[in-house]
Amino acid sequence: IGGILRVAFMPWTQGLTVTLTSNEVSALGNVPTSTTAYKYELPRNTGFHDNAITGSRENGTVFFTQNVVIMLHALSGADRAELVALAQGRWVAFVEDSNGNIFVAGLEKGLEVQAGNLGATGTATGDMSGYTIELTSEESVPSYHVVTSDPTDFDTDVAALSANLSVS
């Protein structure tokens, strides 16, 4: 089943370290004290995450463009302020898909906004009124899965990655 249910963004910092267990992220190190990951619950069919592969046979290189795209319905001043901050920073994203998997994107270089619209009102009655934002990062590996202890509790699974991390 495609799509994502929720996403949380944590500020990216230089020197972030990752502990892998069976090739899944089980811990993050060097997370600054009192770091908050800001969570967004997404309406159905309004977001996706992928890892586009780019290779150059001539140069012998391969990298992965990690993408996180979300749409948020309704316009509010609080959402606008958070999304303006999102547009101006570098981020790590925790993405829960419709199958209960949690992925982490932007660990090496941080996700940055590449496109979006912070305040579309639509034209017709059935048009979306809200925000669209697309973040990308070019990384040496695709997004990792996150080790989950409780697949029904996104906030707990993300916060468990570091004692310095909370989700709100």
N, C-alpha and C positions, 0 to 999 in steps of 0.2 A: 504494500500500500504506500503510495507516495504522499509527500507533504510533510510539513513540520507543525508541531503543536505549540511549542514555546521555544524561546531563545533568551539567554541571559548574556550580557556583555560586561566583561571585567576589563579595566584599563590594562593595556599591555605595558610591560616594563622590561627594560634591558636586563639580561641575566636571569630571566625566568628559567627554572630547571624543571625537568619532567622525569618522573619515575614511571617506568613501564613494567607491567606484569602481564605476561603472555601477549605482548604487543598492544596492550590497552593502557591508557593513562590511569594510574592508581594514586598518584600524588603530584602536587605542584610545589616546587621550592622557590624561595626568594620572592614570595608574594608579599608586598608591603603590608604592614600592620593595618588592620581595620579596613581592608579592601571590600567594597561592596560590588556585587554583580547585579546589574539592573535587569529585571526579568520582564518579558512581554509575552502575554498569552495571545496567540494568533487565531483569528477566525479561520474556519476551514478554507482550504485551497488558496491561501494568501501568502505562502512563503515556501522557499526551498533552499537546500544546501547541496552543493556539488563540488567535485574536485576535477577540474579539467586538466588533462595531461598535455604538455607541450614538450616535444622532443626535437632535437636537431641532430640528425645523423652526421652531418658535416662537422659539427662542433663536439659531438659526443656528450651532449647534455640532455637532461630531462628535468622538468620542474612541474609543479602542480599549482594551478590557480584555484585557490579555495574561495568559493563564493557563498555568501549568505544574503538572501533577498527576503525582505519582509514588507508586508502591507498592514497598516494599522487603521482601523475604521474610527471615524469620529474625530473631530478636531478639538483639541483642548490646549490651553496655554501651558500646562504642566508637561504634556507630551511633547509639545513643540520645543520647550526649553531643553528637555533631555535629548531630543533628536538633534538639536543644534550642537550640543556638546558632543554627541556621537559623531557628527560630521566633522568635527575639528580635532579628533584624537585618533589614537591607534588602540585596537581592542583585541581581546581574546573572546571568542564566542563559544558558548555552550549551547548546542542545538539538540532538541529532542524531536525525533521523527515520529511519524504516525505508528511506527512499530515498537515504540518504547526504547529505541536505541538513543544514547546520548553521544554526540560527537563533540570534539573540541577543535576549533579552527583558529588559525592565526598565532600559533605558539611561537614560531621562530621570528617573525617580523612584524606581527600585528596586522589585523585587518584595518583597512582604511576605506572610507566612503568613495565610491567611484561614480555613483549616479543616484538619483532619487528625486523626490518632489515633496517638499515640506509644507503641504497645504493645498491639495487639489480638492476643489469643490464639486467637480463633475459638471455636466451640462444637463443631462436628462434626469428625470426622477429616479431611475434605477441605477444611476452612476455612483461609483464610490466617492465618498467624501472622507478624506483622511490623508495618510502619509505613506510614501513608498521610499524605501532606502535599500541600496545595494552596496555591500562591503566586499572587498576582495583582498587577497594576499597571495603573493607568489612565494611558495615554500618548497623545500627540497623533498618533502614527503606529503602524502595526502593526509587529511584530517584523521586523527586517531579516535577510536571508540573510547569511552570512559567506563571504567569498572563501576558497576552499579551494585549497591547492597540492597536497595529497595527500588525495583523498577517502577513502582507507582509513586515515588516521591522525588521528583526532579530537584527540588530545593536542597534536600538532605544529601542527595548523591553529589551535587555540584559542590556544596559547602564542605563535604567530607574530604575534598582534594587538598585543602590547606586549612590549618587552624586560624589563619589570618583572613579567611574568605567567608563572607556571608552573602545571602541572596535575598533581594527585596523586590 
